[in-house]
């Protein structure tokens, strides 16, 4: 099992993912373990929660939208 710290980053497409991975490679630590796992949005949506509940900070309303 891998887990000490888990970080996630959402990118829009494969070229954006490549840019982020290249930046990680340029700034990698001299020691330790850094892994990248790329998954699709559909795969992410099928994640199963074993303990706890999904908490979303996404605002799903147009209440404060201002069109100029």
PDB file of N, CA, C and O in Angstrom:
ATOM      1  N   UNK A   1       0.849  -1.174   0.000  1.00  0.00           N
ATOM      2  CA  UNK A   1       0.000   0.000   0.000  1.00  0.00           C
ATOM      3  C   UNK A   1       0.894   1.236   0.000  1.00  0.00           C
ATOM      4  O   UNK A   1       1.876   1.307   0.740  1.00  0.00           O
ATOM      5  N   UNK A   2       0.549   2.185  -0.821  1.00  0.00           N
ATOM      6  CA  UNK A   2       1.251   3.462  -0.896  1.00  0.00           C
ATOM      7  C   UNK A   2       0.400   4.530  -0.232  1.00  0.00           C
ATOM      8  O   UNK A   2      -0.744   4.753  -0.628  1.00  0.00           O
ATOM      9  N   UNK A   3       0.944   5.179   0.760  1.00  0.00           N
ATOM     10  CA  UNK A   3       0.304   6.385   1.275  1.00  0.00           C
ATOM     11  C   UNK A   3       1.098   6.923   2.445  1.00  0.00           C
ATOM     12  O   UNK A   3       1.135   6.303   3.508  1.00  0.00           O
ATOM     13  N   UNK A   4       1.700   8.008   2.275  1.00  0.00           N
ATOM     14  CA  UNK A   4       2.207   8.822   3.363  1.00  0.00           C
ATOM     15  C   UNK A   4       1.491  10.149   3.266  1.00  0.00           C
ATOM     16  O   UNK A   4       0.864  10.603   4.223  1.00  0.00           O
ATOM     17  N   UNK A   5       1.589  10.763   2.114  1.00  0.00           N
ATOM     18  CA  UNK A   5       0.832  11.969   1.794  1.00  0.00           C
ATOM     19  C   UNK A   5       0.282  11.781   0.396  1.00  0.00           C
ATOM     20  O   UNK A   5       0.966  11.253  -0.481  1.00  0.00           O
ATOM     21  N   UNK A   6      -0.932  12.205   0.188  1.00  0.00           N
ATOM     22  CA  UNK A   6      -1.558  12.085  -1.123  1.00  0.00           C
ATOM     23  C   UNK A   6      -1.975  13.480  -1.565  1.00  0.00           C
ATOM     24  O   UNK A   6      -2.659  14.195  -0.832  1.00  0.00           O
ATOM     25  N   UNK A   7      -1.568  13.854  -2.745  1.00  0.00           N
ATOM     26  CA  UNK A   7      -1.923  15.148  -3.322  1.00  0.00           C
ATOM     27  C   UNK A   7      -2.618  14.888  -4.644  1.00  0.00           C
ATOM     28  O   UNK A   7      -2.300  13.917  -5.330  1.00  0.00           O
ATOM     29  N   UNK A   8      -3.546  15.725  -5.004  1.00  0.00           N
ATOM     30  CA  UNK A   8      -4.223  15.555  -6.284  1.00  0.00           C
ATOM     31  C   UNK A   8      -4.220  16.872  -7.045  1.00  0.00           C
ATOM     32  O   UNK A   8      -4.183  17.952  -6.457  1.00  0.00           O
ATOM     33  N   UNK A   9      -4.258  16.756  -8.352  1.00  0.00           N
ATOM     34  CA  UNK A   9      -4.317  17.935  -9.219  1.00  0.00           C
ATOM     35  C   UNK A   9      -5.216  17.594 -10.399  1.00  0.00           C
ATOM     36  O   UNK A   9      -5.020  16.581 -11.070  1.00  0.00           O
ATOM     37  N   UNK A  10      -6.188  18.435 -10.640  1.00  0.00           N
ATOM     38  CA  UNK A  10      -7.093  18.268 -11.761  1.00  0.00           C
ATOM     39  C   UNK A  10      -6.537  19.034 -12.959  1.00  0.00           C
ATOM     40  O   UNK A  10      -6.219  20.218 -12.852  1.00  0.00           O
ATOM     41  N   UNK A  11      -6.423  18.362 -14.084  1.00  0.00           N
ATOM     42  CA  UNK A  11      -5.989  19.025 -15.318  1.00  0.00           C
ATOM     43  C   UNK A  11      -7.022  18.749 -16.401  1.00  0.00           C
ATOM     44  O   UNK A  11      -7.786  17.788 -16.316  1.00  0.00           O
ATOM     45  N   UNK A  12      -7.036  19.600 -17.417  1.00  0.00           N
ATOM     46  CA  UNK A  12      -8.090  19.519 -18.427  1.00  0.00           C
ATOM     47  C   UNK A  12      -7.832  18.511 -19.528  1.00  0.00           C
ATOM     48  O   UNK A  12      -8.774  17.983 -20.119  1.00  0.00           O
ATOM     49  N   UNK A  13      -6.557  18.235 -19.814  1.00  0.00           N
ATOM     50  CA  UNK A  13      -6.261  17.347 -20.933  1.00  0.00           C
ATOM     51  C   UNK A  13      -4.876  16.730 -20.775  1.00  0.00           C
ATOM     52  O   UNK A  13      -4.156  17.033 -19.824  1.00  0.00           O
ATOM     53  N   UNK A  14      -4.516  15.871 -21.707  1.00  0.00           N
ATOM     54  CA  UNK A  14      -3.241  15.149 -21.639  1.00  0.00           C
ATOM     55  C   UNK A  14      -2.042  16.084 -21.732  1.00  0.00           C
ATOM     56  O   UNK A  14      -1.034  15.847 -21.066  1.00  0.00           O
ATOM     57  N   UNK A  15      -2.119  17.131 -22.531  1.00  0.00           N
ATOM     58  CA  UNK A  15      -0.976  18.047 -22.633  1.00  0.00           C
ATOM     59  C   UNK A  15      -0.773  18.816 -21.329  1.00  0.00           C
ATOM     60  O   UNK A  15       0.366  19.084 -20.946  1.00  0.00           O
ATOM     61  N   UNK A  16      -1.847  19.171 -20.651  1.00  0.00           N
ATOM     62  CA  UNK A  16      -1.726  19.818 -19.341  1.00  0.00           C
ATOM     63  C   UNK A  16      -1.128  18.849 -18.325  1.00  0.00           C
ATOM     64  O   UNK A  16      -0.311  19.245 -17.494  1.00  0.00           O
ATOM     65  N   UNK A  17      -1.530  17.595 -18.390  1.00  0.00           N
ATOM     66  CA  UNK A  17      -0.975  16.578 -17.491  1.00  0.00           C
ATOM     67  C   UNK A  17       0.518  16.418 -17.738  1.00  0.00           C
ATOM     68  O   UNK A  17       1.295  16.313 -16.789  1.00  0.00           O
ATOM     69  N   UNK A  18       0.923  16.398 -18.994  1.00  0.00           N
ATOM     70  CA  UNK A  18       2.337  16.256 -19.335  1.00  0.00           C
ATOM     71  C   UNK A  18       3.132  17.434 -18.781  1.00  0.00           C
ATOM     72  O   UNK A  18       4.236  17.244 -18.271  1.00  0.00           O
ATOM     73  N   UNK A  19       2.590  18.643 -18.871  1.00  0.00           N
ATOM     74  CA  UNK A  19       3.243  19.840 -18.347  1.00  0.00           C
ATOM     75  C   UNK A  19       3.461  19.721 -16.836  1.00  0.00           C
ATOM     76  O   UNK A  19       4.542  20.028 -16.334  1.00  0.00           O
ATOM     77  N   UNK A  20       2.427  19.272 -16.117  1.00  0.00           N
ATOM     78  CA  UNK A  20       2.514  19.134 -14.661  1.00  0.00           C
ATOM     79  C   UNK A  20       3.535  18.057 -14.286  1.00  0.00           C
ATOM     80  O   UNK A  20       4.330  18.247 -13.365  1.00  0.00           O
ATOM     81  N   UNK A  21       3.514  16.939 -14.991  1.00  0.00           N
ATOM     82  CA  UNK A  21       4.451  15.854 -14.702  1.00  0.00           C
ATOM     83  C   UNK A  21       5.882  16.295 -14.984  1.00  0.00           C
ATOM     84  O   UNK A  21       6.790  15.980 -14.214  1.00  0.00           O
ATOM     85  N   UNK A  22       6.092  17.020 -16.081  1.00  0.00           N
ATOM     86  CA  UNK A  22       7.435  17.532 -16.385  1.00  0.00           C
ATOM     87  C   UNK A  22       7.920  18.486 -15.300  1.00  0.00           C
ATOM     88  O   UNK A  22       9.097  18.467 -14.938  1.00  0.00           O
ATOM     89  N   UNK A  23       7.026  19.316 -14.782  1.00  0.00           N
ATOM     90  CA  UNK A  23       7.391  20.235 -13.700  1.00  0.00           C
ATOM     91  C   UNK A  23       7.757  19.460 -12.431  1.00  0.00           C
ATOM     92  O   UNK A  23       8.691  19.831 -11.721  1.00  0.00           O
ATOM     93  N   UNK A  24       7.020  18.385 -12.151  1.00  0.00           N
ATOM     94  CA  UNK A  24       7.349  17.546 -10.999  1.00  0.00           C
ATOM     95  C   UNK A  24       8.729  16.922 -11.160  1.00  0.00           C
ATOM     96  O   UNK A  24       9.511  16.866 -10.211  1.00  0.00           O
ATOM     97  N   UNK A  25       9.018  16.459 -12.361  1.00  0.00           N
ATOM     98  CA  UNK A  25      10.322  15.831 -12.615  1.00  0.00           C
ATOM     99  C   UNK A  25      11.460  16.829 -12.442  1.00  0.00           C
ATOM    100  O   UNK A  25      12.528  16.472 -11.945  1.00  0.00           O
ATOM    101  N   UNK A  26      11.242  18.063 -12.844  1.00  0.00           N
ATOM    102  CA  UNK A  26      12.284  19.091 -12.708  1.00  0.00           C
ATOM    103  C   UNK A  26      12.517  19.487 -11.261  1.00  0.00           C
ATOM    104  O   UNK A  26      13.614  19.920 -10.908  1.00  0.00           O
ATOM    105  N   UNK A  27      11.497  19.343 -10.412  1.00  0.00           N
ATOM    106  CA  UNK A  27      11.581  19.764  -9.016  1.00  0.00           C
ATOM    107  C   UNK A  27      11.494  18.597  -8.043  1.00  0.00           C
ATOM    108  O   UNK A  27      11.076  18.772  -6.899  1.00  0.00           O
ATOM    109  N   UNK A  28      11.882  17.423  -8.485  1.00  0.00           N
ATOM    110  CA  UNK A  28      11.762  16.236  -7.633  1.00  0.00           C
ATOM    111  C   UNK A  28      12.774  16.274  -6.491  1.00  0.00           C
ATOM    112  O   UNK A  28      13.850  16.859  -6.616  1.00  0.00           O
ATOM    113  N   UNK A  29      12.412  15.644  -5.379  1.00  0.00           N
ATOM    114  CA  UNK A  29      13.364  15.576  -4.262  1.00  0.00           C
ATOM    115  C   UNK A  29      14.485  14.592  -4.574  1.00  0.00           C
ATOM    116  O   UNK A  29      14.331  13.717  -5.425  1.00  0.00           O
ATOM    117  N   UNK A  30      15.607  14.736  -3.884  1.00  0.00           N
ATOM    118  CA  UNK A  30      16.722  13.823  -4.100  1.00  0.00           C
ATOM    119  C   UNK A  30      16.442  12.446  -3.517  1.00  0.00           C
ATOM    120  O   UNK A  30      16.969  11.445  -4.003  1.00  0.00           O
ATOM    121  N   UNK A  31      15.621  12.390  -2.486  1.00  0.00           N
ATOM    122  CA  UNK A  31      15.266  11.122  -1.855  1.00  0.00           C
ATOM    123  C   UNK A  31      13.754  11.018  -1.746  1.00  0.00           C
ATOM    124  O   UNK A  31      13.037  12.006  -1.900  1.00  0.00           O
ATOM    125  N   UNK A  32      13.291   9.834  -1.482  1.00  0.00           N
ATOM    126  CA  UNK A  32      11.867   9.631  -1.275  1.00  0.00           C
ATOM    127  C   UNK A  32      11.229   8.941  -2.458  1.00  0.00           C
ATOM    128  O   UNK A  32      11.915   8.396  -3.323  1.00  0.00           O
ATOM    129  N   UNK A  33       9.926   8.970  -2.488  1.00  0.00           N
ATOM    130  CA  UNK A  33       9.159   8.313  -3.539  1.00  0.00           C
ATOM    131  C   UNK A  33       8.055   9.264  -3.996  1.00  0.00           C
ATOM    132  O   UNK A  33       7.232   9.703  -3.193  1.00  0.00           O
ATOM    133  N   UNK A  34       8.044   9.573  -5.267  1.00  0.00           N
ATOM    134  CA  UNK A  34       7.000  10.406  -5.862  1.00  0.00           C
ATOM    135  C   UNK A  34       6.411   9.613  -7.022  1.00  0.00           C
ATOM    136  O   UNK A  34       7.131   9.246  -7.951  1.00  0.00           O
ATOM    137  N   UNK A  35       5.122   9.347  -6.975  1.00  0.00           N
ATOM    138  CA  UNK A  35       4.433   8.579  -8.022  1.00  0.00           C
ATOM    139  C   UNK A  35       3.318   9.433  -8.615  1.00  0.00           C
ATOM    140  O   UNK A  35       2.778  10.320  -7.955  1.00  0.00           O
ATOM    141  N   UNK A  36       2.988   9.153  -9.854  1.00  0.00           N
ATOM    142  CA  UNK A  36       1.883   9.834 -10.526  1.00  0.00           C
ATOM    143  C   UNK A  36       0.929   8.770 -11.040  1.00  0.00           C
ATOM    144  O   UNK A  36       1.348   7.808 -11.684  1.00  0.00           O
ATOM    145  N   UNK A  37      -0.334   8.944 -10.758  1.00  0.00           N
ATOM    146  CA  UNK A  37      -1.378   8.070 -11.267  1.00  0.00           C
ATOM    147  C   UNK A  37      -2.374   8.942 -12.009  1.00  0.00           C
ATOM    148  O   UNK A  37      -3.027   9.795 -11.409  1.00  0.00           O
ATOM    149  N   UNK A  38      -2.490   8.730 -13.306  1.00  0.00           N
ATOM    150  CA  UNK A  38      -3.453   9.505 -14.100  1.00  0.00           C
ATOM    151  C   UNK A  38      -4.710   8.669 -14.275  1.00  0.00           C
ATOM    152  O   UNK A  38      -4.649   7.503 -14.666  1.00  0.00           O
ATOM    153  N   UNK A  39      -5.854   9.283 -13.980  1.00  0.00           N
ATOM    154  CA  UNK A  39      -7.141   8.624 -14.182  1.00  0.00           C
ATOM    155  C   UNK A  39      -8.087   9.595 -14.880  1.00  0.00           C
ATOM    156  O   UNK A  39      -7.889  10.810 -14.842  1.00  0.00           O
ATOM    157  N   UNK A  40      -9.097   9.054 -15.505  1.00  0.00           N
ATOM    158  CA  UNK A  40     -10.080   9.889 -16.186  1.00  0.00           C
ATOM    159  C   UNK A  40     -11.105  10.408 -15.173  1.00  0.00           C
ATOM    160  O   UNK A  40     -11.185   9.930 -14.041  1.00  0.00           O
ATOM    161  N   UNK A  41     -11.870  11.380 -15.605  1.00  0.00           N
ATOM    162  CA  UNK A  41     -12.920  11.926 -14.744  1.00  0.00           C
ATOM    163  C   UNK A  41     -13.955  10.848 -14.411  1.00  0.00           C
ATOM    164  O   UNK A  41     -14.469  10.802 -13.294  1.00  0.00           O
ATOM    165  N   UNK A  42     -14.259   9.983 -15.380  1.00  0.00           N
ATOM    166  CA  UNK A  42     -15.223   8.908 -15.148  1.00  0.00           C
ATOM    167  C   UNK A  42     -14.698   7.919 -14.105  1.00  0.00           C
ATOM    168  O   UNK A  42     -15.459   7.455 -13.255  1.00  0.00           O
ATOM    169  N   UNK A  43     -13.412   7.597 -14.165  1.00  0.00           N
ATOM    170  CA  UNK A  43     -12.829   6.698 -13.175  1.00  0.00           C
ATOM    171  C   UNK A  43     -12.863   7.349 -11.791  1.00  0.00           C
ATOM    172  O   UNK A  43     -13.182   6.686 -10.803  1.00  0.00           O
ATOM    173  N   UNK A  44     -12.540   8.622 -11.715  1.00  0.00           N
ATOM    174  CA  UNK A  44     -12.576   9.348 -10.444  1.00  0.00           C
ATOM    175  C   UNK A  44     -13.995   9.339  -9.856  1.00  0.00           C
ATOM    176  O   UNK A  44     -14.175   9.187  -8.648  1.00  0.00           O
ATOM    177  N   UNK A  45     -14.989   9.503 -10.723  1.00  0.00           N
ATOM    178  CA  UNK A  45     -16.376   9.551 -10.271  1.00  0.00           C
ATOM    179  C   UNK A  45     -16.829   8.214  -9.687  1.00  0.00           C
ATOM    180  O   UNK A  45     -17.762   8.177  -8.884  1.00  0.00           O
ATOM    181  N   UNK A  46     -16.183   7.120 -10.077  1.00  0.00           N
ATOM    182  CA  UNK A  46     -16.543   5.795  -9.561  1.00  0.00           C
ATOM    183  C   UNK A  46     -15.789   5.421  -8.280  1.00  0.00           C
ATOM    184  O   UNK A  46     -15.856   4.273  -7.841  1.00  0.00           O
ATOM    185  N   UNK A  47     -15.073   6.374  -7.679  1.00  0.00           N
ATOM    186  CA  UNK A  47     -14.346   6.100  -6.445  1.00  0.00           C
ATOM    187  C   UNK A  47     -15.321   5.646  -5.360  1.00  0.00           C
ATOM    188  O   UNK A  47     -16.405   6.209  -5.209  1.00  0.00           O
ATOM    189  N   UNK A  48     -14.920   4.622  -4.610  1.00  0.00           N
ATOM    190  CA  UNK A  48     -15.749   4.111  -3.528  1.00  0.00           C
ATOM    191  C   UNK A  48     -15.233   4.640  -2.202  1.00  0.00           C
ATOM    192  O   UNK A  48     -14.031   4.598  -1.938  1.00  0.00           O
ATOM    193  N   UNK A  49     -16.126   5.132  -1.375  1.00  0.00           N
ATOM    194  CA  UNK A  49     -15.779   5.622  -0.049  1.00  0.00           C
ATOM    195  C   UNK A  49     -16.020   4.499   0.949  1.00  0.00           C
ATOM    196  O   UNK A  49     -17.148   4.029   1.097  1.00  0.00           O
ATOM    197  N   UNK A  50     -14.976   4.072   1.629  1.00  0.00           N
ATOM    198  CA  UNK A  50     -15.073   2.984   2.588  1.00  0.00           C
ATOM    199  C   UNK A  50     -15.435   3.529   3.970  1.00  0.00           C
ATOM    200  O   UNK A  50     -16.284   2.963   4.659  1.00  0.00           O
ATOM    201  N   UNK A  51     -14.796   4.620   4.373  1.00  0.00           N
ATOM    202  CA  UNK A  51     -15.062   5.259   5.659  1.00  0.00           C
ATOM    203  C   UNK A  51     -15.256   6.743   5.403  1.00  0.00           C
ATOM    204  O   UNK A  51     -14.532   7.325   4.595  1.00  0.00           O
ATOM    205  N   UNK A  52     -16.206   7.359   6.064  1.00  0.00           N
ATOM    206  CA  UNK A  52     -16.453   8.788   5.874  1.00  0.00           C
ATOM    207  C   UNK A  52     -17.408   9.034   4.727  1.00  0.00           C
ATOM    208  O   UNK A  52     -17.876   8.104   4.071  1.00  0.00           O
ATOM    209  N   UNK A  53     -17.685  10.293   4.500  1.00  0.00           N
ATOM    210  CA  UNK A  53     -18.621  10.691   3.458  1.00  0.00           C
ATOM    211  C   UNK A  53     -17.960  11.679   2.515  1.00  0.00           C
ATOM    212  O   UNK A  53     -17.055  12.419   2.900  1.00  0.00           O
ATOM    213  N   UNK A  54     -18.418  11.679   1.289  1.00  0.00           N
ATOM    214  CA  UNK A  54     -17.917  12.613   0.286  1.00  0.00           C
ATOM    215  C   UNK A  54     -18.350  14.026   0.654  1.00  0.00           C
ATOM    216  O   UNK A  54     -19.529  14.274   0.908  1.00  0.00           O
ATOM    217  N   UNK A  55     -17.405  14.940   0.682  1.00  0.00           N
ATOM    218  CA  UNK A  55     -17.689  16.346   0.962  1.00  0.00           C
ATOM    219  C   UNK A  55     -17.291  17.136  -0.272  1.00  0.00           C
ATOM    220  O   UNK A  55     -16.153  17.042  -0.733  1.00  0.00           O
ATOM    221  N   UNK A  56     -18.205  17.901  -0.800  1.00  0.00           N
ATOM    222  CA  UNK A  56     -17.934  18.684  -1.998  1.00  0.00           C
ATOM    223  C   UNK A  56     -18.012  20.165  -1.678  1.00  0.00           C
ATOM    224  O   UNK A  56     -18.989  20.638  -1.097  1.00  0.00           O
ATOM    225  N   UNK A  57     -16.967  20.892  -2.064  1.00  0.00           N
ATOM    226  CA  UNK A  57     -16.961  22.334  -1.894  1.00  0.00           C
ATOM    227  C   UNK A  57     -17.368  23.036  -3.178  1.00  0.00           C
ATOM    228  O   UNK A  57     -17.187  24.246  -3.311  1.00  0.00           O
ATOM    229  N   UNK A  58     -17.913  22.290  -4.115  1.00  0.00           N
ATOM    230  CA  UNK A  58     -18.313  22.852  -5.394  1.00  0.00           C
ATOM    231  C   UNK A  58     -19.621  23.603  -5.221  1.00  0.00           C
ATOM    232  O   UNK A  58     -20.592  23.070  -4.684  1.00  0.00           O
ATOM    233  N   UNK A  59     -19.636  24.837  -5.680  1.00  0.00           N
ATOM    234  CA  UNK A  59     -20.851  25.641  -5.631  1.00  0.00           C
ATOM    235  C   UNK A  59     -21.644  25.335  -6.895  1.00  0.00           C
ATOM    236  O   UNK A  59     -21.205  25.628  -8.007  1.00  0.00           O
ATOM    237  N   UNK A  60     -22.806  24.749  -6.709  1.00  0.00           N
ATOM    238  CA  UNK A  60     -23.621  24.321  -7.841  1.00  0.00           C
ATOM    239  C   UNK A  60     -24.837  25.237  -7.983  1.00  0.00           C
ATOM    240  O   UNK A  60     -25.982  24.787  -7.957  1.00  0.00           O
ATOM    241  N   UNK A  61     -24.558  26.525  -8.133  1.00  0.00           N
ATOM    242  CA  UNK A  61     -25.632  27.492  -8.283  1.00  0.00           C
ATOM    243  C   UNK A  61     -25.136  28.664  -9.124  1.00  0.00           C
ATOM    244  O   UNK A  61     -23.938  28.943  -9.175  1.00  0.00           O
ATOM    245  N   UNK A  62     -26.047  29.329  -9.764  1.00  0.00           N
ATOM    246  CA  UNK A  62     -25.706  30.522 -10.535  1.00  0.00           C
ATOM    247  C   UNK A  62     -26.170  31.783  -9.802  1.00  0.00           C
ATOM    248  O   UNK A  62     -26.271  32.852 -10.403  1.00  0.00           O
ATOM    249  N   UNK A  63     -26.446  31.655  -8.526  1.00  0.00           N
ATOM    250  CA  UNK A  63     -27.001  32.744  -7.740  1.00  0.00           C
ATOM    251  C   UNK A  63     -26.133  33.995  -7.756  1.00  0.00           C
ATOM    252  O   UNK A  63     -26.658  35.107  -7.817  1.00  0.00           O
ATOM    253  N   UNK A  64     -24.811  33.835  -7.702  1.00  0.00           N
ATOM    254  CA  UNK A  64     -23.924  34.992  -7.636  1.00  0.00           C
ATOM    255  C   UNK A  64     -23.222  35.294  -8.961  1.00  0.00           C
ATOM    256  O   UNK A  64     -22.218  36.006  -8.982  1.00  0.00           O
ATOM    257  N   UNK A  65     -23.739  34.762 -10.054  1.00  0.00           N
ATOM    258  CA  UNK A  65     -23.130  34.997 -11.361  1.00  0.00           C
ATOM    259  C   UNK A  65     -23.489  36.403 -11.844  1.00  0.00           C
ATOM    260  O   UNK A  65     -24.657  36.790 -11.841  1.00  0.00           O
ATOM    261  N   UNK A  66     -22.471  37.161 -12.258  1.00  0.00           N
ATOM    262  CA  UNK A  66     -22.683  38.501 -12.800  1.00  0.00           C
ATOM    263  C   UNK A  66     -22.248  38.479 -14.247  1.00  0.00           C
ATOM    264  O   UNK A  66     -21.099  38.147 -14.538  1.00  0.00           O
ATOM    265  N   UNK A  67     -23.118  38.818 -15.144  1.00  0.00           N
ATOM    266  CA  UNK A  67     -22.788  38.873 -16.568  1.00  0.00           C
ATOM    267  C   UNK A  67     -22.613  40.334 -16.940  1.00  0.00           C
ATOM    268  O   UNK A  67     -23.508  41.159 -16.755  1.00  0.00           O
ATOM    269  N   UNK A  68     -21.421  40.634 -17.475  1.00  0.00           N
ATOM    270  CA  UNK A  68     -21.131  42.026 -17.835  1.00  0.00           C
ATOM    271  C   UNK A  68     -21.231  42.201 -19.328  1.00  0.00           C
ATOM    272  O   UNK A  68     -21.023  43.303 -19.836  1.00  0.00           O
TER     273      UNK A  68
END
